[in-house]
Amino acid sequence: MAEKKKMSVTQLTIVTAVNMMGSGIIMLPTNLAQVGTMSILSWLATTIGAVLLAFIFARAGLYSSKGGGMGGYAEYSFGKAGAFMTNYTYGLSLVIANAAIAISAVGYTAELFHVSISPLATAFWTIIVLWVATILNFGGPRITGQISSVTVWGVILPVVFICIVGWFYFSGHNFAKMWNPHNYSFFDGMSKSISITLWAFLGLESASANSDAVENPKKNVPIAVMGGTIGAAIMYIISTNVILGISPIRELAHSNAPFGLAFSQMFTPTVGNIVIALMIISCFGSLVGWQFTIAEVFRTSADERYFPKVFSKTIGNGVPLVGMIVITILQTLISLMTISPSLSKQFTILVNLAVVTNAIPYVLTMASIKTMQKESNVNVKPKRANWINIIGLIAGIYTLYAIYSAGGTAVYYGAIVTFAGWTLYGIISHRFDTVNKNDSI
């Protein structure tokens, strides 16, 4: 039988960048406009942090011989307790993040039809969108993949277009004038937009999972992960800052469809509506894909005995149906619990919560990289190993800063769910007694 043709490093780099972009970008200009154009400083800091994180995840994928993704990485230093906490907080962050994606779709749809919706109506339609996305996954992973592979172009095409053509409509005067409209200090201004910029890179950790599908993975996976992250960063920075120089920033700060607003001002409202429609399609397609991904994360965690068995049950076509339904019920509750005065405010709350909970697996993985090197069969020169450990430490410090910058409310609720995780692990820890005798945390 002929060997299956593998991806080239260029193909994997493109896949990595597209996976990160998805729907994470479509509300960014609105949230950055609420800080001012000085938010470009946050982009620079987050890009450096994201590249360092991507590098460590690329190395971790090569060192690790354990299954379970980031949970397997954390297990090297923190045992089964660390693996559980990683899977638990990562799964929860994805549940929250998808609620934020659904809100983005609702906001753009409201803008397309020029209607104003109340906070309660926002929550209601968000819940509807989540359930429709879940139901579409009942057909199996093939249908999910087909939907996502087509709809992703709805965000890629407008973003690439505005990165190239938007400069002809860019006003340097307007950009400079709105540098710091709220007179924030340097660090306050940075902190207020760090979490929203990191949100755009969530998912970079999944790129190393494609190591079996690429030629010469030891060389090409790090290149693809780094290249994909840098490529996405370039697209993010250019597109959002071009929009900040095109649209009146005060109007942009209250927009539910910032890309539609920019295209309307560049051309006509009709063109803006077309872009909004494309973004809605892309956002919803991304949501469909991520709903399936979340169910898979919960399923594999259940297979590892971290989560209840109900999440591991699948129907004939391999779909974890019951798990999907339970997850969507959780998202329904989250959508109701985070009802806010404005759609943008609710989006920001969910993003900050997603960043805090997702950052915990990042911290545990960064802290485990040294142990992974020592226990792996990969030969790493001592000097290079030291540099990798230093990069892991810096990436870990950046992640802690991102947690801090998410704000007191997000950290408060993030701490509660984290302590709840320790409680849950205490209930199930007896399952790993034979393993835990030599584990410590």
KOLVEXVEX-337051 format. One line per 3 residues: number of its first residue (from 1); for each residue x, y, z of C-alpha. Coordinates in nm, 2 decimals. Example, Ala and Ser with C-alpha at 12.3 -4.5 7.8 and 13.67 -1.06 7.14 Angstrom:
! residues 2
1 = 1.23/-0.45/0.78 | 1.37/-0.11/0.71
//
This chain:
! residues 441
1 = 0.00/0.00/0.00 | 0.14/0.34/-0.09 | 0.24/0.56/0.19
4 = 0.00/0.85/0.25 | 0.13/1.17/0.12 | 0.23/1.41/0.40
7 = 0.21/1.79/0.42 | 0.50/2.01/0.34 | 0.62/2.26/0.59
10 = 0.46/2.54/0.39 | 0.12/2.37/0.40 | 0.14/2.30/0.77
13 = 0.24/2.67/0.83 | -0.07/2.79/0.64 | -0.30/2.54/0.83
16 = -0.15/2.66/1.16 | -0.22/3.03/1.08 | -0.57/2.96/0.95
19 = -0.66/2.76/1.26 | -0.56/3.04/1.49 | -0.73/3.32/1.29
22 = -1.07/3.15/1.25 | -1.32/3.38/1.42 | -1.08/3.52/1.69
25 = -1.02/3.84/1.49 | -1.36/3.97/1.40 | -1.44/4.16/1.72
28 = -1.08/4.27/1.80 | -1.09/4.62/1.65 | -1.38/4.72/1.87
31 = -1.21/4.60/2.19 | -0.88/4.76/2.09 | -1.05/5.09/2.00
34 = -1.18/5.11/2.36 | -0.82/5.15/2.47 | -0.69/5.36/2.18
37 = -0.43/5.31/1.91 | -0.16/5.26/2.18 | -0.30/4.90/2.18
40 = -0.04/4.83/1.91 | 0.20/4.80/2.20 | 0.00/4.51/2.33
43 = 0.02/4.35/1.99 | 0.39/4.36/2.00 | 0.41/4.22/2.35
46 = 0.16/3.95/2.28 | 0.33/3.85/1.95 | 0.66/3.80/2.13
49 = 0.48/3.60/2.40 | 0.28/3.39/2.15 | 0.59/3.31/1.95
52 = 0.77/3.19/2.26 | 0.47/2.98/2.36 | 0.45/2.84/2.01
55 = 0.81/2.74/2.02 | 0.78/2.56/2.35 | 0.47/2.37/2.24
58 = 0.65/2.27/1.92 | 0.94/2.13/2.13 | 0.70/1.97/2.38
61 = 0.53/1.78/2.09 | 0.86/1.63/2.00 | 0.98/1.54/2.35
64 = 0.66/1.39/2.49 | 0.58/1.02/2.47 | 0.26/1.06/2.66
67 = -0.09/1.09/2.51 | -0.35/1.35/2.61 | -0.19/1.67/2.46
70 = -0.12/1.94/2.71 | -0.24/1.71/2.99 | 0.04/1.47/2.89
73 = 0.29/1.75/2.89 | 0.19/1.87/3.24 | 0.21/1.51/3.37
76 = 0.59/1.51/3.34 | 0.63/1.75/3.62 | 0.30/1.75/3.81
79 = 0.18/1.40/3.78 | -0.18/1.29/3.73 | -0.31/1.59/3.93
82 = -0.14/1.83/3.69 | -0.27/1.64/3.39 | -0.62/1.65/3.53
85 = -0.60/2.02/3.60 | -0.47/2.09/3.25 | -0.75/1.90/3.08
88 = -1.01/2.05/3.31 | -0.91/2.41/3.27 | -0.85/2.37/2.90
91 = -1.18/2.21/2.84 | -1.36/2.48/3.04 | -1.17/2.76/2.85
94 = -1.30/2.62/2.52 | -1.65/2.60/2.65 | -1.63/2.97/2.74
97 = -1.45/3.07/2.43 | -1.72/2.92/2.21 | -1.98/3.12/2.38
100 = -1.77/3.43/2.29 | -1.75/3.32/1.93 | -2.13/3.27/1.92
103 = -2.17/3.63/2.06 | -1.95/3.76/1.78 | -2.19/3.59/1.52
106 = -2.49/3.74/1.69 | -2.33/4.09/1.70 | -2.25/4.08/1.33
109 = -2.59/3.95/1.24 | -2.76/4.23/1.44 | -2.54/4.48/1.25
112 = -2.63/4.33/0.91 | -3.00/4.37/0.97 | -2.95/4.71/1.14
115 = -3.14/4.60/1.46 | -3.06/4.68/1.82 | -3.09/4.39/2.06
118 = -3.13/4.39/2.43 | -2.89/4.21/2.66 | -3.14/3.94/2.72
121 = -3.21/3.90/2.35 | -2.83/3.88/2.29 | -2.81/3.59/2.54
124 = -3.11/3.42/2.38 | -2.98/3.44/2.02 | -2.63/3.33/2.14
127 = -2.79/3.02/2.29 | -2.98/2.95/1.97 | -2.65/2.98/1.76
130 = -2.47/2.74/2.00 | -2.74/2.48/1.97 | -2.76/2.50/1.59
133 = -2.38/2.46/1.57 | -2.40/2.16/1.80 | -2.68/1.99/1.60
136 = -2.49/2.03/1.27 | -2.21/1.82/1.43 | -2.45/1.53/1.47
139 = -2.37/1.43/1.11 | -2.01/1.34/1.20 | -1.66/1.48/1.16
142 = -1.65/1.47/0.78 | -1.94/1.71/0.76 | -1.79/1.93/1.03
145 = -1.46/1.94/0.83 | -1.63/2.03/0.51 | -1.82/2.32/0.67
148 = -1.51/2.46/0.84 | -1.29/2.43/0.53 | -1.53/2.64/0.32
151 = -1.65/2.90/0.57 | -1.30/3.00/0.69 | -1.25/3.20/0.37
154 = -1.52/3.43/0.49 | -1.28/3.59/0.73 | -0.95/3.53/0.55
157 = -1.05/3.72/0.23 | -1.17/4.04/0.40 | -0.87/4.04/0.64
160 = -0.61/3.99/0.35 | -0.79/4.26/0.14 | -0.79/4.52/0.42
163 = -0.42/4.44/0.49 | -0.33/4.54/0.13 | -0.59/4.79/0.02
166 = -0.68/4.94/0.35 | -0.36/5.15/0.35 | -0.50/5.37/0.08
169 = -0.78/5.48/0.32 | -0.56/5.49/0.63 | -0.53/5.83/0.81
172 = -0.21/5.86/1.01 | -0.35/6.18/1.17 | -0.65/6.00/1.30
175 = -0.44/5.71/1.43 | -0.20/5.94/1.61 | -0.48/6.16/1.75
178 = -0.64/5.86/1.92 | -0.32/5.72/2.06 | -0.43/5.74/2.42
181 = -0.78/5.90/2.45 | -0.83/5.79/2.81 | -0.49/5.90/2.93
184 = -0.39/5.56/3.06 | -0.04/5.51/3.19 | 0.19/5.30/2.98
187 = 0.14/4.98/3.17 | -0.23/5.03/3.23 | -0.28/5.08/2.85
190 = -0.08/4.77/2.78 | -0.27/4.56/3.04 | -0.61/4.66/2.92
193 = -0.56/4.50/2.58 | -0.31/4.21/2.65 | -0.59/3.96/2.72
196 = -0.79/4.04/2.41 | -0.48/4.01/2.19 | -0.38/3.68/2.35
199 = -0.73/3.56/2.29 | -0.66/3.59/1.91 | -0.37/3.34/1.95
202 = -0.56/3.08/2.16 | -0.53/2.75/1.97 | -0.16/2.78/1.88
205 = -0.10/2.49/2.12 | -0.29/2.25/1.89 | -0.05/2.30/1.60
208 = 0.21/2.04/1.72 | -0.06/1.77/1.71 | -0.01/1.75/1.33
211 = 0.35/1.62/1.37 | 0.26/1.28/1.22 | 0.11/1.44/0.91
214 = 0.42/1.65/0.81 | 0.74/1.56/0.64 | 1.05/1.55/0.87
217 = 0.85/1.66/1.18 | 1.15/1.73/1.41 | 1.26/2.00/1.17
220 = 0.94/2.12/1.02 | 0.69/2.12/1.31 | 0.88/2.40/1.50
223 = 0.92/2.59/1.17 | 0.55/2.56/1.09 | 0.43/2.65/1.44
226 = 0.66/2.95/1.46 | 0.58/3.05/1.10 | 0.21/3.01/1.15
229 = 0.21/3.21/1.47 | 0.42/3.49/1.32 | 0.20/3.49/1.00
232 = -0.12/3.52/1.20 | 0.04/3.79/1.41 | 0.13/4.00/1.10
235 = -0.23/3.97/0.97 | -0.37/4.06/1.31 | -0.15/4.36/1.37
238 = -0.19/4.51/1.02 | -0.56/4.45/0.98 | -0.67/4.58/1.32
241 = -0.44/4.89/1.31 | -0.54/4.97/0.96 | -0.90/4.97/1.07
244 = -0.81/5.19/1.37 | -0.68/5.44/1.12 | -0.98/5.42/0.89
247 = -1.28/5.43/1.12 | -1.36/5.70/1.38 | -1.23/5.54/1.69
250 = -1.53/5.64/1.91 | -1.77/5.49/1.66 | -1.55/5.18/1.63
253 = -1.54/5.13/2.00 | -1.92/5.08/2.01 | -1.95/4.88/1.69
256 = -2.08/4.52/1.69 | -1.92/4.46/1.34 | -1.59/4.65/1.32
259 = -1.48/4.50/0.98 | -1.82/4.58/0.83 | -1.79/4.94/0.96
262 = -1.44/4.98/0.80 | -1.55/4.84/0.46 | -1.86/5.07/0.46
265 = -1.64/5.37/0.51 | -1.39/5.25/0.25 | -1.65/5.18/-0.01
268 = -2.03/5.17/0.04 | -2.27/5.03/0.31 | -2.36/4.75/0.06
271 = -1.99/4.64/0.05 | -1.99/4.66/0.43 | -2.29/4.44/0.45
274 = -2.13/4.18/0.22 | -1.83/4.17/0.44 | -2.05/4.14/0.75
277 = -2.23/3.84/0.58 | -1.90/3.68/0.50 | -1.78/3.72/0.86
280 = -2.10/3.57/1.00 | -2.06/3.27/0.77 | -1.69/3.23/0.88
283 = -1.77/3.28/1.25 | -2.05/3.02/1.24 | -1.84/2.77/1.05
286 = -1.56/2.82/1.30 | -1.81/2.76/1.58 | -1.93/2.44/1.43
289 = -1.57/2.31/1.41 | -1.48/2.42/1.76 | -1.80/2.26/1.91
292 = -1.68/1.93/1.77 | -1.33/1.99/1.90 | -1.45/2.06/2.25
295 = -1.65/1.74/2.25 | -1.33/1.55/2.14 | -1.13/1.71/2.42
298 = -1.39/1.60/2.67 | -1.40/1.25/2.51 | -1.03/1.20/2.53
301 = -1.02/1.33/2.89 | -1.30/1.08/2.97 | -1.10/0.80/2.81
304 = -0.81/0.90/3.04 | -1.06/0.87/3.34 | -1.04/1.24/3.42
307 = -1.39/1.32/3.31 | -1.72/1.13/3.36 | -1.78/0.83/3.13
310 = -2.08/1.01/2.97 | -1.84/1.22/2.76 | -1.67/0.91/2.61
313 = -1.99/0.76/2.47 | -2.02/0.79/2.09 | -2.29/0.70/1.84
316 = -2.24/0.50/1.52 | -2.06/0.77/1.32 | -1.82/0.85/1.61
319 = -1.99/1.16/1.74 | -1.99/1.20/2.12 | -2.35/1.30/2.11
322 = -2.44/1.30/2.48 | -2.11/1.49/2.56 | -2.20/1.75/2.30
325 = -2.54/1.81/2.45 | -2.40/1.84/2.81 | -2.13/2.09/2.69
328 = -2.39/2.30/2.51 | -2.61/2.30/2.83 | -2.30/2.44/3.01
331 = -2.26/2.71/2.74 | -2.62/2.80/2.78 | -2.58/2.86/3.15
334 = -2.26/3.06/3.09 | -2.44/3.28/2.83 | -2.72/3.35/3.08
337 = -2.47/3.41/3.37 | -2.27/3.67/3.18 | -2.55/3.89/3.05
340 = -2.41/4.24/3.03 | -2.53/4.59/2.93 | -2.38/4.56/2.59
343 = -2.28/4.28/2.35 | -1.92/4.41/2.35 | -1.91/4.40/2.73
346 = -2.04/4.04/2.74 | -1.79/3.94/2.48 | -1.50/4.10/2.68
349 = -1.61/3.92/3.00 | -1.61/3.58/2.82 | -1.28/3.65/2.65
352 = -1.11/3.73/2.98 | -1.25/3.42/3.14 | -1.14/3.21/2.85
355 = -0.79/3.36/2.86 | -0.75/3.30/3.24 | -0.86/2.94/3.23
358 = -0.66/2.86/2.91 | -0.35/3.02/3.06 | -0.33/2.76/3.34
361 = -0.24/2.47/3.10 | 0.01/2.71/2.94 | 0.18/2.77/3.27
364 = 0.19/2.40/3.36 | 0.33/2.31/3.02 | 0.60/2.58/3.03
367 = 0.70/2.46/3.38 | 0.73/2.10/3.26 | 0.95/2.15/2.96
370 = 1.28/2.09/3.15 | 1.15/1.76/3.29 | 1.03/1.66/2.94
373 = 1.37/1.72/2.80 | 1.54/1.51/3.06 | 1.30/1.22/3.03
376 = 1.28/1.22/2.65 | 1.49/1.02/2.41 | 1.55/1.33/2.20
379 = 1.92/1.43/2.20 | 1.95/1.80/2.29 | 2.28/1.97/2.33
382 = 2.32/2.12/2.69 | 2.36/2.47/2.57 | 2.05/2.45/2.35
385 = 1.86/2.28/2.63 | 1.94/2.57/2.86 | 1.81/2.82/2.60
388 = 1.49/2.62/2.56 | 1.44/2.63/2.94 | 1.50/3.00/2.95
391 = 1.24/3.05/2.67 | 0.99/2.84/2.86 | 1.05/3.05/3.17
394 = 1.00/3.38/2.98 | 0.68/3.24/2.81 | 0.55/3.13/3.15
397 = 0.61/3.48/3.30 | 0.43/3.63/3.00 | 0.14/3.40/3.06
400 = 0.12/3.50/3.42 | 0.11/3.87/3.31 | -0.17/3.78/3.07
403 = -0.37/3.64/3.36 | -0.31/3.96/3.56 | -0.41/4.18/3.27
406 = -0.74/4.00/3.23 | -0.86/4.19/3.53 | -0.98/4.12/3.89
409 = -1.32/3.98/3.79 | -1.18/3.72/3.55 | -0.90/3.62/3.79
412 = -1.16/3.59/4.07 | -1.39/3.36/3.88 | -1.09/3.18/3.73
415 = -0.96/3.11/4.08 | -1.29/2.97/4.19 | -1.32/2.73/3.90
418 = -0.95/2.63/3.96 | -1.01/2.55/4.32 | -1.33/2.36/4.22
421 = -1.10/2.16/3.99 | -0.88/2.05/4.28 | -1.20/1.95/4.46
424 = -1.31/1.74/4.17 | -0.97/1.58/4.14 | -0.98/1.48/4.51
427 = -1.30/1.30/4.43 | -1.15/1.09/4.15 | -0.79/1.07/4.26
430 = -0.83/0.72/4.39 | -0.85/0.61/4.02 | -0.48/0.68/3.99
433 = -0.36/0.55/4.33 | -0.11/0.30/4.17 | 0.04/0.59/3.97
436 = 0.03/0.86/4.23 | 0.25/0.68/4.47 | 0.55/0.83/4.30
439 = 0.38/1.15/4.18 | 0.41/1.48/4.36 | 0.27/1.83/4.29
//
